[in-house]
Amino acid sequence: MIQSPVMERVQAILQKEMVREFLAEFISTFVMMVFGLGAVAHMVLRENTLGSYFAVNVGFGFGVTIGVHVAGKVSGAHMNAAVTFTNCALGYLSWKKFPVYVLGQFLGSFLAAAAIYFLFYTAIMEFTNGNLTVTGPIATANIFATYLPDHMTLWRGFLDEVFLTGMLQLGIFAITDKRNNSALQGTEGVVIGILVLIIGVSLGMNSGYAINPSRDLPPRFFTFIAGWGTQVFRAKHWWWVPVVAPTLGAYLGGIIYSVFIGWTIPREPQIMENPTEYEDHQLPKTMPHHTTTPSLASVPVPTSNKSSIRPVPPSNDSIRIQQF
């Protein structure tokens, strides 16, 4: 098949690493949000007759699973700005990729909110009689973003989001850490989806478990321009909490796992079969680049045995090296 110069140029652009990762985060986040927000729409618009809180957890949980399968091999399928921040802060992802990942996530989430709005437009208008409200018996803004219930204060909601997102990040690192009891290869998406579902059914009622700036802020902004107005940002002054608290919580959860679990796992000594290789061996100036596992977030495992290697005189036909 002969390709035109234009198609070849487009293909070359799409194969650039940053472009591939942007598109992967964009599409995987879109998929996750469509399934999740669609489940919320069923619960709200039919007042628990065609949907339920449990169904919302299933929608978001397995939306994450499908998103991991969509983009896991390309970007790691973070679909969560807090997870991306944590991976950058802990050195598992370059900071220059942070805006690329987050922009893809925000655009995917925003377009997913728009898609749900248009798919359920007539049901929303029928339920509200055309009166789009944030609070009250016919409120529909909660289809798209989280809002604090009456029994919660702002700062209790903040701490709730910190704790829940910390549990999410700790669980993700455990699921994807190949040095630990990680999920079987190919099942990471399912297990992470179950993790999200469990967080929802066990801990989600207090704050709606946003646990993801990319899940909450873009749809909230969509409702602002789609007719719900400034009240989406004014209601209990909650809008900033699902952005800041999950970021802090994910970082703390990542540190807790890395320090108290990751650092305590002994590294097994490796055998270098060709003793003559060590003669030309040079220590790298920086740590080796970590590979990304197909999951919502990854705990990379070094793929090279060239970091911090102390050569020992050969015994028999091999050299034993210890990786620190």
MARKENU-31418 format. One line per field, with one value per residue (C-alpha): residue number from 1; residue in one letter; chain; y, x negated, z. Coordinates in Angstrom, 3 decimals, decimal comma. Each point is the difference from the previous one (the first is absolute). Last residue first. Layout:
BEGIN
i (NUM;...)
aa (A;...)
ch (A;...)
py (Y;...)
px (X;...)
pz (Z;...)
! end
This chain:
BEGIN
i (324;323;322;321;320;319;318;317;316;315;314;313;312;311;310;309;308;307;306;305;304;303;302;301;300;299;298;297;296;295;294;293;292;291;290;289;288;287;286;285;284;283;282;281;280;279;278;277;276;275;274;273;272;271;270;269;268;267;266;265;264;263;262;261;260;259;258;257;256;255;254;253;252;251;250;249;248;247;246;245;244;243;242;241;240;239;238;237;236;235;234;233;232;231;230;229;228;227;226;225;224;223;222;221;220;219;218;217;216;215;214;213;212;211;210;209;208;207;206;205;204;203;202;201;200;199;198;197;196;195;194;193;192;191;190;189;188;187;186;185;184;183;182;181;180;179;178;177;176;175;174;173;172;171;170;169;168;167;166;165;164;163;162;161;160;159;158;157;156;155;154;153;152;151;150;149;148;147;146;145;144;143;142;141;140;139;138;137;136;135;134;133;132;131;130;129;128;127;126;125;124;123;122;121;120;119;118;117;116;115;114;113;112;111;110;109;108;107;106;105;104;103;102;101;100;99;98;97;96;95;94;93;92;91;90;89;88;87;86;85;84;83;82;81;80;79;78;77;76;75;74;73;72;71;70;69;68;67;66;65;64;63;62;61;60;59;58;57;56;55;54;53;52;51;50;49;48;47;46;45;44;43;42;41;40;39;38;37;36;35;34;33;32;31;30;29;28;27;26;25;24;23;22;21;20;19;18;17;16;15;14;13;12;11;10;9;8;7;6;5;4;3;2;1)
aa (F;Q;Q;I;R;I;S;D;N;S;P;P;V;P;R;I;S;S;K;N;S;T;P;V;P;V;S;A;L;S;P;T;T;T;H;H;P;M;T;K;P;L;Q;H;D;E;Y;E;T;P;N;E;M;I;Q;P;E;R;P;I;T;W;G;I;F;V;S;Y;I;I;G;G;L;Y;A;G;L;T;P;A;V;V;P;V;W;W;W;H;K;A;R;F;V;Q;T;G;W;G;A;I;F;T;F;F;R;P;P;L;D;R;S;P;N;I;A;Y;G;S;N;M;G;L;S;V;G;I;I;L;V;L;I;G;I;V;V;G;E;T;G;Q;L;A;S;N;N;R;K;D;T;I;A;F;I;G;L;Q;L;M;G;T;L;F;V;E;D;L;F;G;R;W;L;T;M;H;D;P;L;Y;T;A;F;I;N;A;T;A;I;P;G;T;V;T;L;N;G;N;T;F;E;M;I;A;T;Y;F;L;F;Y;I;A;A;A;A;L;F;S;G;L;F;Q;G;L;V;Y;V;P;F;K;K;W;S;L;Y;G;L;A;C;N;T;F;T;V;A;A;N;M;H;A;G;S;V;K;G;A;V;H;V;G;I;T;V;G;F;G;F;G;V;N;V;A;F;Y;S;G;L;T;N;E;R;L;V;M;H;A;V;A;G;L;G;F;V;M;M;V;F;T;S;I;F;E;A;L;F;E;R;V;M;E;K;Q;L;I;A;Q;V;R;E;M;V;P;S;Q;I;M)
ch (A;A;A;A;A;A;A;A;A;A;A;A;A;A;A;A;A;A;A;A;A;A;A;A;A;A;A;A;A;A;A;A;A;A;A;A;A;A;A;A;A;A;A;A;A;A;A;A;A;A;A;A;A;A;A;A;A;A;A;A;A;A;A;A;A;A;A;A;A;A;A;A;A;A;A;A;A;A;A;A;A;A;A;A;A;A;A;A;A;A;A;A;A;A;A;A;A;A;A;A;A;A;A;A;A;A;A;A;A;A;A;A;A;A;A;A;A;A;A;A;A;A;A;A;A;A;A;A;A;A;A;A;A;A;A;A;A;A;A;A;A;A;A;A;A;A;A;A;A;A;A;A;A;A;A;A;A;A;A;A;A;A;A;A;A;A;A;A;A;A;A;A;A;A;A;A;A;A;A;A;A;A;A;A;A;A;A;A;A;A;A;A;A;A;A;A;A;A;A;A;A;A;A;A;A;A;A;A;A;A;A;A;A;A;A;A;A;A;A;A;A;A;A;A;A;A;A;A;A;A;A;A;A;A;A;A;A;A;A;A;A;A;A;A;A;A;A;A;A;A;A;A;A;A;A;A;A;A;A;A;A;A;A;A;A;A;A;A;A;A;A;A;A;A;A;A;A;A;A;A;A;A;A;A;A;A;A;A;A;A;A;A;A;A;A;A;A;A;A;A;A;A;A;A;A;A;A;A;A;A;A;A;A;A;A;A;A;A;A;A;A;A;A;A)
py (-1,607;-2,676;-2,719;-1,729;-3,552;-0,637;-3,294;-2,875;-1,293;2,920;3,302;2,914;2,124;2,908;2,510;1,130;3,343;-0,075;-2,221;-2,839;1,409;-0,420;1,966;-0,692;2,648;0,412;0,828;1,916;-0,903;-3,079;-1,442;0,275;2,908;-0,466;1,937;1,963;-0,875;2,117;2,703;0,201;-3,532;-2,296;-1,338;-3,612;-0,756;-2,479;-1,245;-1,633;-2,440;-2,021;-1,051;-1,621;2,926;-1,500;2,070;0,585;0,280;3,370;-0,188;1,607;2,547;3,055;-0,803;-0,758;2,692;2,650;-0,463;-0,861;2,952;2,362;-0,986;0,394;3,451;1,087;-1,405;1,830;3,360;-0,177;-1,321;2,966;2,754;-0,590;-1,616;2,799;2,922;-0,315;-0,165;3,650;-1,251;0,358;2,919;-1,708;-1,821;3,061;1,958;-1,198;-3,268;0,838;-1,830;2,348;-0,794;-3,612;-0,436;1,529;-2,574;-2,742;1,219;0,324;-3,347;-3,058;1,613;1,128;-3,646;-1,483;1,236;-2,205;1,342;1,922;-1,974;-2,904;-1,458;-2,070;-3,623;-0,192;2,557;-1,173;-3,559;1,002;1,864;-3,060;-2,257;2,142;-0,268;-3,798;-0,104;2,259;-1,905;-3,328;-0,143;-1,094;-1,510;2,537;0,866;-1,833;2,170;0,538;0,447;2,993;0,554;-0,975;1,415;3,346;0,190;-0,843;2,719;2,465;-0,833;-0,030;3,422;1,157;-1,062;1,645;3,332;0,090;-0,591;2,607;2,604;-1,079;0,443;3,408;1,105;-1,300;-3,123;-0,873;2,193;-1,839;1,433;0,111;-2,210;0,671;-0,991;-1,574;2,178;2,994;-1,592;1,446;-0,723;-0,366;2,895;1,016;0,712;0,964;-0,150;1,026;-1,383;-1,953;-1,653;-3,687;0,554;2,258;-2,483;-2,916;1,971;0,820;-3,488;-0,693;3,683;0,439;-3,350;1,014;3,394;-1,631;-2,409;2,963;1,641;-3,220;-0,626;3,606;-0,113;-3,329;1,048;3,292;-1,864;-2,445;2,667;2,382;-2,710;-1,265;2,583;-1,143;-3,340;-3,041;-2,433;2,625;0,089;3,426;-0,992;-3,192;1,886;2,761;-2,568;-1,771;3,312;0,928;-3,187;-1,945;-1,714;-2,300;-1,201;2,195;-2,379;-3,547;0,929;2,107;-1,781;-2,950;2,372;2,015;-3,157;-0,720;3,614;-0,148;-3,233;1,854;3,128;-1,908;-2,543;2,790;1,728;-3,307;-0,254;3,455;-1,104;0,128;-0,592;0,635;1,953;3,399;-0,461;3,089;-0,309;-3,711;-0,276;3,188;-1,346;-3,127;2,136;2,080;-3,088;-1,662;3,239;0,991;-3,155;0,121;3,682;-0,583;-2,811;2,131;3,081;-1,886;-2,058;3,034;1,908;-3,020;-0,533;3,680;0,114;-3,106;1,012;-2,614;2,284;2,573;-2,579;-1,288;3,512;0,538;-3,334;0,870;3,348;-1,582;-2,365;-3,657;-2,790;-3,354)
px (-22,057;-0,624;-2,432;-2,090;-1,223;-2,567;0,049;-2,132;-1,636;-0,284;-0,631;-1,338;2,864;1,559;2,083;2,948;1,682;2,264;-0,918;2,432;2,529;3,733;0,566;3,487;2,633;2,809;2,724;3,165;3,321;-1,645;-1,998;-3,464;-2,223;-3,755;-2,383;-2,893;-3,287;-1,254;-2,432;-3,721;-0,168;-2,715;-2,364;-0,481;-2,651;-1,793;3,318;0,852;-2,896;1,846;2,756;2,867;0,792;1,875;2,467;0,317;3,593;1,092;1,460;3,442;-0,152;-0,281;3,225;2,073;-0,460;-1,696;1,556;3,468;0,152;-1,467;2,584;2,854;-1,276;-0,228;3,444;1,501;-1,540;1,235;3,373;0,371;-0,907;2,354;2,999;-0,271;0,056;3,713;1,292;0,754;3,180;1,721;-1,831;-1,774;3,038;2,041;-1,721;2,450;1,848;0,519;-2,571;-2,935;-0,159;1,032;-3,078;-2,243;1,277;-0,640;-3,636;-0,543;1,279;-1,471;-3,322;-0,471;0,349;0,993;3,586;1,212;3,581;-1,014;1,444;1,631;-3,098;-1,708;1,103;1,888;-2,180;-3,381;0,964;0,970;-3,285;-1,959;2,105;-0,998;-3,633;0,353;1,627;-2,620;-2,894;1,229;-2,279;-3,058;1,098;0,505;-3,039;-1,227;-3,112;-2,979;2,344;1,668;3,215;2,678;-1,930;-0,554;3,670;1,119;-2,153;1,318;3,640;-0,429;-1,631;2,879;2,477;-1,938;-0,532;3,613;1,307;-2,366;1,425;3,570;-0,680;-1,394;3,092;2,480;2,055;3,570;1,539;-1,585;-3,044;0,337;-1,689;0,067;1,980;3,253;-0,211;0,987;3,445;1,846;3,727;0,512;-2,319;-3,530;-1,887;2,951;0,914;3,621;1,219;2,836;-2,716;0,719;1,333;-2,913;-2,526;1,680;-0,003;-3,687;-1,163;-2,195;-0,872;-1,062;-1,800;-2,054;-0,849;-1,165;-2,141;-1,404;-1,126;-1,515;-1,982;-1,205;-1,054;-1,814;-1,885;-1,011;-1,105;-2,212;-1,667;-0,386;-1,821;-2,197;-2,725;-0,033;-1,477;1,709;-1,049;-1,923;2,150;1,438;0,721;1,833;1,883;1,066;1,256;2,026;1,518;0,769;2,023;0,609;-3,348;0,150;-3,624;-0,728;-0,121;0,340;2,770;2,003;3,201;-0,338;-0,476;3,021;2,105;-0,902;0,572;3,496;0,283;-0,310;1,891;3,049;-0,132;-0,119;2,937;1,905;-0,479;1,503;3,023;1,491;3,269;2,302;-2,518;1,567;0,316;-2,016;-2,462;-0,911;-0,029;-2,069;-2,519;-0,518;-0,528;-2,532;-2,093;0,199;-0,682;-2,701;-2,085;0,186;-0,938;-2,885;-1,313;0,363;-1,815;-2,669;-0,884;0,163;-2,458;-2,277;-0,108;-0,653;-2,821;-1,649;0,177;1,855;2,945;-2,277;-1,560;3,463;1,150;-3,074;0,521;3,641;-0,931;-2,691;2,623;-0,142;-0,379;1,446)
pz (45,460;-2,589;0,988;-2,608;-0,123;-2,712;-1,835;-1,221;3,182;2,358;-1,650;2,007;1,292;-1,893;2,032;-2,059;0,779;-3,054;-2,958;0,687;-2,377;0,031;3,166;1,376;-0,443;2,523;-2,434;-0,280;-1,561;-1,373;-2,862;1,580;-0,838;-0,186;2,159;-1,426;1,613;2,921;-0,967;-0,602;-1,321;1,357;-2,622;-1,000;-2,581;2,236;1,352;-3,308;0,300;2,621;-2,462;1,919;2,260;2,940;2,011;3,729;1,260;1,291;3,472;0,389;2,824;-2,234;-1,834;3,087;2,676;-2,095;-3,454;1,313;2,396;-2,598;-2,593;2,468;0,990;-3,630;-0,790;2,973;-0,882;-3,581;1,149;2,409;-2,473;-2,942;1,707;2,650;-2,457;-0,889;3,571;0,697;1,730;-3,402;-1,623;-2,894;-1,457;1,029;-2,766;-2,642;-0,554;-3,667;-2,128;0,755;3,716;-0,588;-2,205;2,671;2,464;-2,569;-0,303;3,794;1,288;-1,759;-0,906;3,601;1,119;3,344;-0,726;2,821;0,291;3,112;2,907;-1,860;-1,672;2,685;-0,324;-3,299;-1,755;1,246;-0,912;-3,554;-0,495;1,186;-2,246;-2,958;1,087;0,044;-3,427;-1,557;1,549;-1,390;-3,060;1,967;3,280;2,761;2,093;3,090;0,320;-2,283;-2,964;1,657;-2,003;2,520;2,968;-1,707;-0,943;3,529;1,547;-2,571;0,714;3,780;-0,187;-2,179;2,680;2,843;-1,730;-1,209;3,527;1,413;-2,363;0,749;3,695;-0,904;-1,889;2,531;-0,640;1,069;-2,686;-2,926;-1,860;-3,769;-2,604;-3,726;-3,112;1,129;3,107;-2,143;-0,237;2,974;-0,050;3,757;0,907;-0,913;-3,224;-2,178;-3,693;-0,363;-3,346;1,559;2,127;-0,658;-3,515;-0,959;1,362;-1,793;-3,260;0,348;0,995;-3,036;-0,403;3,613;0,045;-3,056;1,493;3,219;-2,041;-1,922;3,243;1,340;-3,179;-0,096;3,650;-0,355;-3,136;1,620;3,125;-1,902;-2,140;2,945;2,018;-2,832;0,610;3,625;-1,076;1,476;2,745;1,974;3,126;-0,817;-3,610;0,947;2,703;-2,384;-2,530;2,688;1,102;-3,623;-0,448;-3,218;0,733;-3,008;0,104;-3,004;-2,963;1,302;2,428;-2,440;-1,004;2,393;2,919;-1,124;-0,079;3,621;1,063;-1,489;1,957;3,252;-1,096;-1,191;2,834;2,564;-1,682;-0,038;3,765;0,414;-2,000;-3,469;-1,826;2,998;2,102;-0,689;-3,763;-0,889;2,868;-0,113;-3,797;-0,304;2,526;-2,132;-3,089;1,929;0,722;-3,405;-1,874;2,498;-0,409;-3,806;-0,172;2,397;-2,231;-3,124;1,298;1,925;-3,081;-2,287;2,177;0,304;-3,751;-0,633;2,525;-1,440;-3,652;-2,044;-0,674;-1,642;-2,341;-0,912;-0,859;-2,202;-1,737;-0,566;-1,547;-2,200;-1,404;0,928;-2,519;1,096)
! end
